[in-house]
Amino acid sequence: MNLLYTVLAFALALGPLIVIHELGHYLVARACGVKVLRFSIGMGRVVWSRRFGRDQTEWAVSLLPLGGYVKFLDSRDPDAGPIDKSELSREFTRQNVWKRIAIVAAGPLSNFVLAIALMAALFMHGVDEPSARLRSVAESTDAYRAGVRGGETVVAVNGSAVRSWSELRWQIMHAAVDKTDVRMDLRSPDNGTYAVVLPASVIGKLDVDSDVMTTLGLDLWRPQPRIDKVIADGAGQRAGLQAGDLVMRLNGAPVVDGIAFIDAVRAAPGRALQVDVQRAGAPVSLSLTPETDANGRGVIKAMVAQAPEMVTVSSGPFDAIARGAERTWETSMMTLKMIGKMITGEASWKNVTGPITIADYAGQTARIGLVSYLQFIAFISISLGVMNLLPIPVLDGGHLLYYSLEVLTGRPVSVRVVEFAQRAGIGLLFMLMALAVFNDLGRLL
């Protein structure tokens, strides 16, 4: 059932993105007067098709679900045959270079427009996210050395306003890629403000493949631990813990939050702990002896609340569109920087993911909720747009490279050069697909 759910989530995410991409090519081609012979979802042999419209364009579904294509009236197509003189003006290669550029660029641009629209809709709706309030910081961490102590809320990073944990992480990831200082403006619990700086010497050493926040010593603030549920016949029940108890101290020391309480319990299998809780406003002292689990850790069979502080991030229509466009641009630039770092060896090629990982994330985000799922679709739409703009022959970016050279030189790239580049591009794409599948299987296994 989980597999079916994942496959459906994957299909519902990727299918519309492919349609939007190809529809961009189709609509601009029609606007430029180019005749469209076929609009296909999928590649390879056509398994279903119908013809519609004045040109009797074939709308098709093809065998291999690996993208799609729009087939124009093109004299270079060996299957085209002789073209009627009345339709020569609608043949693709006879259009001026700027029309061809517009037609080819329309696909990736459609993906960017969709991402902006999705993000703008989410910003207008309002997204519940963990706040940028920080948990207490260990003295051995770079964050502590910079002056972070815990309980503060980050309000800006390098001059950019921060409203949630995801925005904070995003800004730090940007700095890690660019190897720049991170200046965080903080608001303390008593509403005082001050700034701390994590230097480029620290940020530049971060591995963007890992959890950069944990590496720096930054974590989500969480409230005082509260017992949500006590399971029968467990150490918690025997000690007298009850649902609703607020854990205040452990062996006389204040308990910071639920994670600290859980860590202390796990570190004390078979050892008595003095627990001070607040119950209905009154203090209660209990003796708690954790049991030992199969891994040698302490367990008390109780559920402890540790949800972070949440904020609703929302915007008005115009601000939402601007923020959607800004986030789309930043994500595109981040993707290009990561590709550049993989080429130069500064980042691992394990970052290349394929359909298995994408399907897994589609299923996970769909289970979390509609907002997470739409955020995932927007991210994939941006990735699809960026990848198609790479100057690789057979991709849209490769064709745009040919047309750019034509603009500069005043003549088209020779057919022989194009054919050679196409074969090289196909080989490169196959290698990238093989690497992506290999990485996917490595994560899966």
PyMOL commands that set and color helices and strands:
alter all, ss='L'
color gray80, all
select helices_A, chain A and resi 2-31+85-90+92-94+97-125+142-146+165-178+200-203+212-216+235-239+258-266+317-344+349-351+355-368+370-389+396-409+415-444
alter helices_A, ss='H'
color red, helices_A
select strands_A, chain A and resi 36-52+57-72+127-130+153-157+160-161+182-187+193-198+226-230+246-250+253-254+273-279+282-288+291-292+298-299+302-305+310-313
alter strands_A, ss='S'
color yellow, strands_A
deselect
rebuild
show_as cartoon
